[in-house]
């Protein structure tokens, strides 16, 4: 009789355990979806704000109302790195801003500064890091950290530097496209003005070729969806 009662008690305990596990999984999934929905709304608001600011900034620079405008905040600065034949983008500063003027773009961060002159930009490469799906075996921070989702990458190869560099910010695809169009607009405007091209010596020509070759490698990575490997 004692063995039977013990066996029944163990069975009930096992059943309660699995019922509790199912309920826990259900509510975890429910709250995860709710959190993601709220983040989606916040991202939409932030992205709309970026688009509106980009439009106003472009008008201000074109009209001469302002000589310098801040177009993005909370931006990461990235540079290409090649280690053991593997190319990736490494974050070298974070929490900075992007400002624009008639000369070009500039990243101003806590530790680093980087400029991209309109006349020196040889290409604009952009893509989006794919949203990371929920992983039951990952830590909660890995699943919910905002930098793992909706990060937009804009890489700006320039003719006077061997390493390609660019910036990363959180928004949707529409806002990223507005940023790219902004850059294309001023890049084309400088070109239409007939900016004088300084005579390059052999070394500078070699550096330009290196930049263009590395640029093509990165563009191939974008097409293949591989330009999402960021290192802190």
C-alpha positions in Angstrom: 0.0 0.0 0.0 2.8 2.4 0.9 4.6 1.6 -2.4 1.4 2.3 -4.3 0.8 5.6 -2.6 4.4 6.6 -3.2 4.2 5.6 -6.9 0.9 7.6 -7.2 2.5 10.6 -5.6 5.5 10.5 -7.9 3.2 10.3 -10.9 1.3 13.3 -9.8 4.5 15.2 -9.2 5.7 14.4 -12.7 2.4 15.5 -14.2 2.4 18.7 -12.3 6.0 19.4 -13.3 5.2 19.0 -17.0 2.0 21.1 -16.7 4.0 23.8 -15.0 6.7 23.6 -17.7 4.1 24.0 -20.4 2.5 27.0 -18.7 5.9 28.6 -18.2 6.8 28.1 -21.9 3.4 29.5 -23.0 3.7 32.7 -20.9 7.4 33.1 -21.8 6.4 33.0 -25.4 3.5 35.4 -24.8 5.5 38.0 -23.0 8.3 37.7 -25.5 5.9 38.5 -28.4 4.4 41.4 -26.4 7.9 42.8 -25.7 8.8 42.5 -29.4 5.5 44.2 -30.4 6.3 47.1 -28.1 9.9 47.3 -29.4 8.5 47.2 -33.0 6.3 50.3 -32.2 9.3 52.1 -30.6 11.5 51.3 -33.6 8.8 52.6 -36.0 8.6 55.9 -34.1 12.4 56.2 -34.0 12.8 55.4 -37.7 10.1 57.9 -38.6 12.0 60.5 -36.6 15.2 59.7 -38.4 13.5 60.0 -41.8 12.0 63.4 -40.9 15.3 64.6 -39.6 17.1 63.5 -42.8 14.6 65.3 -45.0 14.8 68.5 -42.9 18.6 68.3 -42.8 18.9 67.9 -46.6 16.7 71.0 -47.1 18.7 73.0 -44.6 22.1 72.2 -46.2 20.8 72.7 -49.7 19.3 76.1 -48.9 22.3 77.3 -46.8 20.1 77.8 -43.7 22.6 75.6 -41.7 26.2 74.8 -42.4 26.2 71.7 -40.3 23.5 69.3 -39.2 23.3 66.3 -36.9 21.4 63.5 -38.7 21.9 60.5 -36.5 22.5 59.7 -32.8 23.4 56.6 -30.9 25.7 55.4 -33.7 28.4 52.7 -33.7 31.6 53.3 -35.7 32.9 50.3 -37.6 36.0 49.4 -39.7 36.8 46.3 -41.8 39.2 43.8 -40.3 40.7 40.8 -41.9 41.9 38.0 -39.6 43.0 34.6 -40.9 41.4 35.3 -44.2 38.0 36.1 -42.7 36.7 39.6 -43.2 34.4 41.2 -40.7 33.4 44.6 -39.4 34.7 45.6 -36.0 33.0 48.2 -33.8 35.7 50.6 -32.7 33.5 53.2 -31.0 29.8 53.5 -30.0 27.3 56.0 -28.7 28.4 58.6 -31.2 26.6 61.0 -33.6 26.7 61.5 -37.3 26.9 65.1 -38.5 26.9 66.4 -42.1 28.1 69.6 -43.8 29.0 70.6 -47.3 32.3 68.8 -47.1 31.0 65.4 -46.0 29.9 63.2 -43.1 31.6 62.9 -39.7 31.3 60.5 -36.9 31.9 62.1 -33.5 32.1 59.6 -30.6 33.3 59.3 -27.1 36.7 58.0 -28.2 37.0 58.3 -32.0 36.3 60.6 -34.9 36.0 59.6 -38.5 35.2 61.7 -41.6 33.9 60.7 -45.1 34.3 63.6 -47.7 31.6 63.6 -50.3 34.2 63.8 -53.1 36.2 60.8 -51.7 33.3 58.4 -51.3 33.6 55.7 -54.0 30.6 53.7 -53.1 27.8 53.3 -50.6 27.2 49.8 -49.2 24.3 49.1 -46.9 22.4 46.2 -45.5 20.5 45.1 -42.5 21.5 42.6 -39.8 18.8 39.9 -39.8 16.6 39.9 -36.7 17.8 37.1 -34.3 15.1 34.5 -33.6 14.3 33.5 -30.0 16.7 30.9 -28.7 15.6 28.9 -25.7 19.2 27.9 -25.0 20.6 31.4 -25.0 20.7 33.8 -22.1 17.8 36.2 -21.7 20.2 39.1 -22.5 21.2 37.6 -25.8 17.5 37.2 -26.8 16.4 40.7 -25.8 19.5 42.9 -26.3 18.5 45.6 -28.9 21.8 45.6 -30.6 21.1 42.1 -31.8 18.0 43.3 -33.8 17.2 45.8 -36.5 20.7 47.2 -36.8 21.4 49.0 -40.1 24.9 49.0 -41.6 26.2 51.8 -43.9 29.8 51.3 -45.2 31.4 54.1 -47.1 34.6 53.1 -48.9 36.7 56.2 -49.7 39.6 56.7 -52.1 42.1 58.0 -49.6 42.0 55.2 -47.0 42.8 51.5 -47.4 40.4 50.3 -44.7 36.7 50.7 -45.4 34.7 52.2 -42.6 31.1 53.1 -41.8 28.5 53.3 -39.2 25.7 51.2 -37.6 22.5 52.4 -36.1 19.1 51.0 -35.1 16.2 51.7 -37.4 14.0 50.1 -40.1 14.8 49.6 -43.8 13.0 52.8 -44.8 15.1 55.0 -42.5 18.2 53.4 -43.7 17.2 54.0 -47.3 16.6 57.7 -46.5 20.2 57.9 -45.0 21.6 56.3 -48.2 19.6 58.7 -50.4 20.9 61.6 -48.3 24.5 60.5 -48.9 23.9 59.9 -52.6 22.3 63.3 -53.0 25.3 65.2 -51.7 27.8 62.9 -53.3 26.1 63.6 -56.7 25.9 67.3 -56.0 29.7 67.5 -55.4 30.3 65.6 -58.6 28.0 67.9 -60.6 29.9 70.9 -59.4 32.9 69.6 -61.2 35.1 69.1 -58.2 38.8 69.2 -59.2 40.5 65.9 -58.9 44.0 66.2 -57.6 46.8 64.4 -59.5 47.6 61.2 -57.8 51.1 59.7 -57.6 51.7 56.0 -58.0 51.3 55.2 -54.3 47.9 56.9 -54.0 46.7 55.1 -57.2 47.8 51.8 -55.6 45.9 52.7 -52.4 42.8 53.5 -54.4 43.0 50.2 -56.2 43.2 48.4 -52.8 40.2 50.3 -51.6 38.2 49.4 -54.7 39.1 45.8 -54.5 38.3 45.6 -50.9 35.1 47.5 -51.6 34.1 44.8 -54.2 34.8 42.0 -51.7 32.5 43.7 -49.2 29.8 44.2 -51.8 30.0 40.5 -52.7 29.5 39.8 -49.0 26.5 42.0 -48.9 24.9 40.2 -51.8 25.6 36.9 -50.1 24.2 38.3 -46.8 27.5 37.9 -45.0 28.1 41.5 -44.0 26.6 40.9 -40.6 29.6 39.7 -38.6 30.3 42.5 -36.1 33.0 42.2 -33.5 33.0 44.4 -30.4 
